[in-house]
Amino acid sequence: MRTSLSKILPGTKGIIVSHHAQGAIRQRLLDLGLMPEMEVELIRYAPMGDPIEIKVGLTNVVIRKTEAETVTIDVNK
């Protein structure tokens, strides 16, 4: 099932399929390791729902929910 990274629940893992961000935001996501074919896991949402913490490879990173909406993932079942 394909969905946005911002719409999954904590503990859910998936494989990044594509980015829909452009410019500096796209480059920032790539620099953080959010590249196609990478496995990601949503760790948690901040108390107010934004930002979110995700695990990419062996690294935990925090991104804004609006940035996570631009990342399409294939959720593992």
Backbone atoms as SQL, in Angstrom:
CREATE TABLE atoms (id INTEGER PRIMARY KEY, chain TEXT, resi INTEGER, resn TEXT, atom TEXT, x REAL, y REAL, z REAL);
INSERT INTO atoms VALUES
  (1, 'A', 1, 'MET', 'N', 0.839, -1.179, 0.000),
  (2, 'A', 1, 'MET', 'CA', 0.000, 0.000, 0.000),
  (3, 'A', 1, 'MET', 'C', 0.885, 1.243, 0.000),
  (4, 'A', 2, 'ARG', 'N', 0.656, 2.140, -0.924),
  (5, 'A', 2, 'ARG', 'CA', 1.426, 3.382, -0.993),
  (6, 'A', 2, 'ARG', 'C', 0.679, 4.510, -0.296),
  (7, 'A', 3, 'THR', 'N', 1.422, 5.288, 0.481),
  (8, 'A', 3, 'THR', 'CA', 0.847, 6.410, 1.205),
  (9, 'A', 3, 'THR', 'C', 1.925, 7.429, 1.512),
  (10, 'A', 4, 'SER', 'N', 1.512, 8.527, 2.075),
  (11, 'A', 4, 'SER', 'CA', 2.437, 9.584, 2.472),
  (12, 'A', 4, 'SER', 'C', 3.085, 9.210, 3.806),
  (13, 'A', 5, 'LEU', 'N', 4.322, 9.596, 4.005),
  (14, 'A', 5, 'LEU', 'CA', 5.040, 9.334, 5.251),
  (15, 'A', 5, 'LEU', 'C', 4.333, 9.974, 6.440),
  (16, 'A', 6, 'SER', 'N', 3.614, 11.054, 6.220),
  (17, 'A', 6, 'SER', 'CA', 2.935, 11.761, 7.313),
  (18, 'A', 6, 'SER', 'C', 1.654, 11.071, 7.761),
  (19, 'A', 7, 'LYS', 'N', 1.196, 10.041, 7.042),
  (20, 'A', 7, 'LYS', 'CA', -0.099, 9.421, 7.335),
  (21, 'A', 7, 'LYS', 'C', -0.001, 8.046, 7.973),
  (22, 'A', 8, 'ILE', 'N', 1.191, 7.628, 8.351),
  (23, 'A', 8, 'ILE', 'CA', 1.325, 6.308, 8.965),
  (24, 'A', 8, 'ILE', 'C', 1.384, 6.436, 10.482),
  (25, 'A', 9, 'LEU', 'N', 1.211, 5.329, 11.155),
  (26, 'A', 9, 'LEU', 'CA', 1.225, 5.303, 12.610),
  (27, 'A', 9, 'LEU', 'C', 2.615, 4.977, 13.128),
  (28, 'A', 10, 'PRO', 'N', 2.925, 5.401, 14.366),
  (29, 'A', 10, 'PRO', 'CA', 4.222, 5.051, 14.950),
  (30, 'A', 10, 'PRO', 'C', 4.450, 3.541, 14.942),
  (31, 'A', 11, 'GLY', 'N', 5.678, 3.157, 14.624),
  (32, 'A', 11, 'GLY', 'CA', 6.032, 1.748, 14.543),
  (33, 'A', 11, 'GLY', 'C', 5.890, 1.158, 13.156),
  (34, 'A', 12, 'THR', 'N', 5.267, 1.897, 12.240),
  (35, 'A', 12, 'THR', 'CA', 5.076, 1.416, 10.875),
  (36, 'A', 12, 'THR', 'C', 6.354, 1.612, 10.065),
  (37, 'A', 13, 'LYS', 'N', 6.713, 0.586, 9.312),
  (38, 'A', 13, 'LYS', 'CA', 7.894, 0.650, 8.445),
  (39, 'A', 13, 'LYS', 'C', 7.453, 0.668, 6.993),
  (40, 'A', 14, 'GLY', 'N', 8.308, 1.252, 6.153),
  (41, 'A', 14, 'GLY', 'CA', 8.026, 1.277, 4.733),
  (42, 'A', 14, 'GLY', 'C', 9.271, 1.601, 3.933),
  (43, 'A', 15, 'ILE', 'N', 9.154, 1.476, 2.627),
  (44, 'A', 15, 'ILE', 'CA', 10.251, 1.773, 1.701),
  (45, 'A', 15, 'ILE', 'C', 9.884, 3.045, 0.943),
  (46, 'A', 16, 'ILE', 'N', 10.820, 3.987, 0.880),
  (47, 'A', 16, 'ILE', 'CA', 10.580, 5.237, 0.161),
  (48, 'A', 16, 'ILE', 'C', 10.487, 4.943, -1.334),
  (49, 'A', 17, 'VAL', 'N', 9.412, 5.449, -1.943),
  (50, 'A', 17, 'VAL', 'CA', 9.189, 5.264, -3.374),
  (51, 'A', 17, 'VAL', 'C', 9.612, 6.515, -4.132),
  (52, 'A', 18, 'SER', 'N', 9.180, 7.699, -3.657),
  (53, 'A', 18, 'SER', 'CA', 9.507, 8.941, -4.357),
  (54, 'A', 18, 'SER', 'C', 9.332, 10.149, -3.454),
  (55, 'A', 19, 'HIS', 'N', 9.849, 11.293, -3.950),
  (56, 'A', 19, 'HIS', 'CA', 9.702, 12.602, -3.306),
  (57, 'A', 19, 'HIS', 'C', 8.874, 13.482, -4.230),
  (58, 'A', 20, 'HIS', 'N', 8.078, 14.346, -3.638),
  (59, 'A', 20, 'HIS', 'CA', 7.350, 15.330, -4.426),
  (60, 'A', 20, 'HIS', 'C', 7.775, 16.738, -4.048),
  (61, 'A', 21, 'ALA', 'N', 8.782, 16.843, -3.182),
  (62, 'A', 21, 'ALA', 'CA', 9.308, 18.152, -2.784),
  (63, 'A', 21, 'ALA', 'C', 10.229, 18.675, -3.877),
  (64, 'A', 22, 'GLN', 'N', 10.457, 19.980, -3.840),
  (65, 'A', 22, 'GLN', 'CA', 11.357, 20.600, -4.816),
  (66, 'A', 22, 'GLN', 'C', 12.319, 21.530, -4.099),
  (67, 'A', 23, 'GLY', 'N', 13.387, 21.874, -4.801),
  (68, 'A', 23, 'GLY', 'CA', 14.325, 22.873, -4.319),
  (69, 'A', 23, 'GLY', 'C', 15.056, 22.469, -3.056),
  (70, 'A', 24, 'ALA', 'N', 15.173, 23.423, -2.132),
  (71, 'A', 24, 'ALA', 'CA', 15.956, 23.244, -0.917),
  (72, 'A', 24, 'ALA', 'C', 15.368, 22.165, -0.010),
  (73, 'A', 25, 'ILE', 'N', 14.057, 22.048, 0.024),
  (74, 'A', 25, 'ILE', 'CA', 13.445, 21.027, 0.880),
  (75, 'A', 25, 'ILE', 'C', 13.780, 19.632, 0.366),
  (76, 'A', 26, 'ARG', 'N', 13.713, 19.450, -0.947),
  (77, 'A', 26, 'ARG', 'CA', 14.079, 18.151, -1.523),
  (78, 'A', 26, 'ARG', 'C', 15.534, 17.812, -1.209),
  (79, 'A', 27, 'GLN', 'N', 16.410, 18.788, -1.350),
  (80, 'A', 27, 'GLN', 'CA', 17.827, 18.549, -1.077),
  (81, 'A', 27, 'GLN', 'C', 18.048, 18.221, 0.394),
  (82, 'A', 28, 'ARG', 'N', 17.331, 18.903, 1.299),
  (83, 'A', 28, 'ARG', 'CA', 17.464, 18.629, 2.734),
  (84, 'A', 28, 'ARG', 'C', 17.035, 17.196, 3.041),
  (85, 'A', 29, 'LEU', 'N', 15.927, 16.769, 2.473),
  (86, 'A', 29, 'LEU', 'CA', 15.460, 15.402, 2.709),
  (87, 'A', 29, 'LEU', 'C', 16.473, 14.377, 2.191),
  (88, 'A', 30, 'LEU', 'N', 17.032, 14.633, 1.021),
  (89, 'A', 30, 'LEU', 'CA', 18.054, 13.735, 0.480),
  (90, 'A', 30, 'LEU', 'C', 19.296, 13.727, 1.362),
  (91, 'A', 31, 'ASP', 'N', 19.700, 14.900, 1.855),
  (92, 'A', 31, 'ASP', 'CA', 20.863, 14.986, 2.744),
  (93, 'A', 31, 'ASP', 'C', 20.645, 14.225, 4.050),
  (94, 'A', 32, 'LEU', 'N', 19.396, 14.173, 4.511),
  (95, 'A', 32, 'LEU', 'CA', 19.077, 13.443, 5.738),
  (96, 'A', 32, 'LEU', 'C', 18.985, 11.932, 5.512),
  (97, 'A', 33, 'GLY', 'N', 19.075, 11.504, 4.260),
  (98, 'A', 33, 'GLY', 'CA', 19.067, 10.079, 3.954),
  (99, 'A', 33, 'GLY', 'C', 17.753, 9.546, 3.431),
  (100, 'A', 34, 'LEU', 'N', 16.781, 10.421, 3.215),
  (101, 'A', 34, 'LEU', 'CA', 15.486, 9.986, 2.695),
  (102, 'A', 34, 'LEU', 'C', 15.560, 9.862, 1.182),
  (103, 'A', 35, 'MET', 'N', 16.161, 8.769, 0.726),
  (104, 'A', 35, 'MET', 'CA', 16.338, 8.509, -0.696),
  (105, 'A', 35, 'MET', 'C', 15.470, 7.328, -1.109),
  (106, 'A', 36, 'PRO', 'N', 15.083, 7.273, -2.369),
  (107, 'A', 36, 'PRO', 'CA', 14.306, 6.120, -2.834),
  (108, 'A', 36, 'PRO', 'C', 15.019, 4.810, -2.506),
  (109, 'A', 37, 'GLU', 'N', 14.213, 3.797, -2.177),
  (110, 'A', 37, 'GLU', 'CA', 14.654, 2.448, -1.824),
  (111, 'A', 37, 'GLU', 'C', 15.173, 2.325, -0.384),
  (112, 'A', 38, 'MET', 'N', 15.176, 3.424, 0.388),
  (113, 'A', 38, 'MET', 'CA', 15.601, 3.360, 1.795),
  (114, 'A', 38, 'MET', 'C', 14.407, 2.959, 2.659),
  (115, 'A', 39, 'GLU', 'N', 14.670, 2.143, 3.677),
  (116, 'A', 39, 'GLU', 'CA', 13.611, 1.774, 4.617),
  (117, 'A', 39, 'GLU', 'C', 13.504, 2.848, 5.694),
  (118, 'A', 40, 'VAL', 'N', 12.286, 3.231, 6.025),
  (119, 'A', 40, 'VAL', 'CA', 12.037, 4.215, 7.080),
  (120, 'A', 40, 'VAL', 'C', 11.029, 3.627, 8.069),
  (121, 'A', 41, 'GLU', 'N', 11.107, 4.124, 9.301),
  (122, 'A', 41, 'GLU', 'CA', 10.152, 3.733, 10.338),
  (123, 'A', 41, 'GLU', 'C', 9.738, 4.985, 11.083),
  (124, 'A', 42, 'LEU', 'N', 8.450, 5.168, 11.259),
  (125, 'A', 42, 'LEU', 'CA', 7.964, 6.305, 12.031),
  (126, 'A', 42, 'LEU', 'C', 8.113, 5.967, 13.506),
  (127, 'A', 43, 'ILE', 'N', 8.879, 6.782, 14.214),
  (128, 'A', 43, 'ILE', 'CA', 9.125, 6.554, 15.632),
  (129, 'A', 43, 'ILE', 'C', 8.031, 7.199, 16.474),
  (130, 'A', 44, 'ARG', 'N', 7.817, 8.508, 16.275),
  (131, 'A', 44, 'ARG', 'CA', 6.780, 9.188, 17.053),
  (132, 'A', 44, 'ARG', 'C', 6.460, 10.554, 16.487),
  (133, 'A', 45, 'TYR', 'N', 5.285, 11.020, 16.860),
  (134, 'A', 45, 'TYR', 'CA', 4.861, 12.389, 16.578),
  (135, 'A', 45, 'TYR', 'C', 5.151, 13.225, 17.810),
  (136, 'A', 46, 'ALA', 'N', 5.473, 14.498, 17.640),
  (137, 'A', 46, 'ALA', 'CA', 5.613, 15.411, 18.764),
  (138, 'A', 46, 'ALA', 'C', 4.239, 15.569, 19.424),
  (139, 'A', 47, 'PRO', 'N', 4.172, 16.033, 20.671),
  (140, 'A', 47, 'PRO', 'CA', 2.879, 16.148, 21.362),
  (141, 'A', 47, 'PRO', 'C', 1.804, 16.914, 20.588),
  (142, 'A', 48, 'MET', 'N', 2.158, 17.929, 19.840),
  (143, 'A', 48, 'MET', 'CA', 1.175, 18.683, 19.069),
  (144, 'A', 48, 'MET', 'C', 1.033, 18.151, 17.635),
  (145, 'A', 49, 'GLY', 'N', 1.700, 17.016, 17.333),
  (146, 'A', 49, 'GLY', 'CA', 1.578, 16.386, 16.029),
  (147, 'A', 49, 'GLY', 'C', 2.615, 16.806, 15.002),
  (148, 'A', 50, 'ASP', 'N', 3.436, 17.767, 15.332),
  (149, 'A', 50, 'ASP', 'CA', 4.448, 18.262, 14.391),
  (150, 'A', 50, 'ASP', 'C', 5.630, 18.791, 15.187),
  (151, 'A', 51, 'PRO', 'N', 6.853, 18.389, 14.927),
  (152, 'A', 51, 'PRO', 'CA', 7.376, 17.546, 13.850),
  (153, 'A', 51, 'PRO', 'C', 7.233, 16.061, 14.175),
  (154, 'A', 52, 'ILE', 'N', 7.783, 15.231, 13.281),
  (155, 'A', 52, 'ILE', 'CA', 7.763, 13.790, 13.496),
  (156, 'A', 52, 'ILE', 'C', 9.188, 13.265, 13.493),
  (157, 'A', 53, 'GLU', 'N', 9.396, 12.189, 14.257),
  (158, 'A', 53, 'GLU', 'CA', 10.705, 11.544, 14.303),
  (159, 'A', 53, 'GLU', 'C', 10.626, 10.253, 13.516),
  (160, 'A', 54, 'ILE', 'N', 11.585, 10.073, 12.618),
  (161, 'A', 54, 'ILE', 'CA', 11.632, 8.850, 11.814),
  (162, 'A', 54, 'ILE', 'C', 13.019, 8.247, 11.894),
  (163, 'A', 55, 'LYS', 'N', 13.080, 6.958, 11.655),
  (164, 'A', 55, 'LYS', 'CA', 14.361, 6.250, 11.604),
  (165, 'A', 55, 'LYS', 'C', 14.647, 5.919, 10.156),
  (166, 'A', 56, 'VAL', 'N', 15.801, 6.359, 9.677),
  (167, 'A', 56, 'VAL', 'CA', 16.249, 6.097, 8.309),
  (168, 'A', 56, 'VAL', 'C', 17.572, 5.354, 8.423),
  (169, 'A', 57, 'GLY', 'N', 17.568, 4.090, 8.048),
  (170, 'A', 57, 'GLY', 'CA', 18.777, 3.298, 8.233),
  (171, 'A', 57, 'GLY', 'C', 19.046, 3.149, 9.726),
  (172, 'A', 58, 'LEU', 'N', 20.213, 3.611, 10.177),
  (173, 'A', 58, 'LEU', 'CA', 20.570, 3.555, 11.597),
  (174, 'A', 58, 'LEU', 'C', 20.422, 4.897, 12.286),
  (175, 'A', 59, 'THR', 'N', 19.894, 5.887, 11.598),
  (176, 'A', 59, 'THR', 'CA', 19.833, 7.256, 12.102),
  (177, 'A', 59, 'THR', 'C', 18.398, 7.701, 12.346),
  (178, 'A', 60, 'ASN', 'N', 18.182, 8.387, 13.459),
  (179, 'A', 60, 'ASN', 'CA', 16.888, 9.003, 13.722),
  (180, 'A', 60, 'ASN', 'C', 16.961, 10.468, 13.313),
  (181, 'A', 61, 'VAL', 'N', 15.972, 10.931, 12.568),
  (182, 'A', 61, 'VAL', 'CA', 15.907, 12.327, 12.132),
  (183, 'A', 61, 'VAL', 'C', 14.517, 12.873, 12.434),
  (184, 'A', 62, 'VAL', 'N', 14.445, 14.187, 12.566),
  (185, 'A', 62, 'VAL', 'CA', 13.182, 14.862, 12.830),
  (186, 'A', 62, 'VAL', 'C', 12.896, 15.785, 11.652),
  (187, 'A', 63, 'ILE', 'N', 11.687, 15.657, 11.090),
  (188, 'A', 63, 'ILE', 'CA', 11.286, 16.513, 9.975),
  (189, 'A', 63, 'ILE', 'C', 9.887, 17.057, 10.237),
  (190, 'A', 64, 'ARG', 'N', 9.567, 18.143, 9.567),
  (191, 'A', 64, 'ARG', 'CA', 8.234, 18.724, 9.680),
  (192, 'A', 64, 'ARG', 'C', 7.205, 17.819, 9.006),
  (193, 'A', 65, 'LYS', 'N', 5.995, 17.888, 9.493),
  (194, 'A', 65, 'LYS', 'CA', 4.930, 17.063, 8.918),
  (195, 'A', 65, 'LYS', 'C', 4.678, 17.445, 7.460),
  (196, 'A', 66, 'THR', 'N', 4.792, 18.740, 7.131),
  (197, 'A', 66, 'THR', 'CA', 4.588, 19.164, 5.741),
  (198, 'A', 66, 'THR', 'C', 5.660, 18.579, 4.820),
  (199, 'A', 67, 'GLU', 'N', 6.874, 18.401, 5.334),
  (200, 'A', 67, 'GLU', 'CA', 7.934, 17.770, 4.548),
  (201, 'A', 67, 'GLU', 'C', 7.649, 16.282, 4.387),
  (202, 'A', 68, 'ALA', 'N', 7.136, 15.655, 5.440),
  (203, 'A', 68, 'ALA', 'CA', 6.821, 14.224, 5.386),
  (204, 'A', 68, 'ALA', 'C', 5.697, 13.942, 4.399),
  (205, 'A', 69, 'GLU', 'N', 4.810, 14.913, 4.190),
  (206, 'A', 69, 'GLU', 'CA', 3.710, 14.733, 3.235),
  (207, 'A', 69, 'GLU', 'C', 4.215, 14.599, 1.802),
  (208, 'A', 70, 'THR', 'N', 5.419, 15.084, 1.531),
  (209, 'A', 70, 'THR', 'CA', 5.960, 15.033, 0.179),
  (210, 'A', 70, 'THR', 'C', 6.678, 13.715, -0.128),
  (211, 'A', 71, 'VAL', 'N', 6.793, 12.844, 0.863),
  (212, 'A', 71, 'VAL', 'CA', 7.507, 11.578, 0.691),
  (213, 'A', 71, 'VAL', 'C', 6.483, 10.447, 0.578),
  (214, 'A', 72, 'THR', 'N', 6.510, 9.729, -0.529),
  (215, 'A', 72, 'THR', 'CA', 5.621, 8.593, -0.749),
  (216, 'A', 72, 'THR', 'C', 6.363, 7.321, -0.375),
  (217, 'A', 73, 'ILE', 'N', 5.701, 6.474, 0.427),
  (218, 'A', 73, 'ILE', 'CA', 6.328, 5.219, 0.842),
  (219, 'A', 73, 'ILE', 'C', 5.412, 4.053, 0.502),
  (220, 'A', 74, 'ASP', 'N', 6.026, 2.875, 0.398),
  (221, 'A', 74, 'ASP', 'CA', 5.307, 1.614, 0.226),
  (222, 'A', 74, 'ASP', 'C', 5.364, 0.928, 1.573),
  (223, 'A', 75, 'VAL', 'N', 4.217, 0.814, 2.233),
  (224, 'A', 75, 'VAL', 'CA', 4.153, 0.292, 3.599),
  (225, 'A', 75, 'VAL', 'C', 4.315, -1.215, 3.581),
  (226, 'A', 76, 'ASN', 'N', 5.202, -1.710, 4.483),
  (227, 'A', 76, 'ASN', 'CA', 5.399, -3.155, 4.644),
  (228, 'A', 76, 'ASN', 'C', 4.206, -3.745, 5.375),
  (229, 'A', 77, 'LYS', 'N', 3.801, -4.896, 4.958),
  (230, 'A', 77, 'LYS', 'CA', 2.688, -5.579, 5.642),
  (231, 'A', 77, 'LYS', 'C', 3.225, -6.683, 6.519);
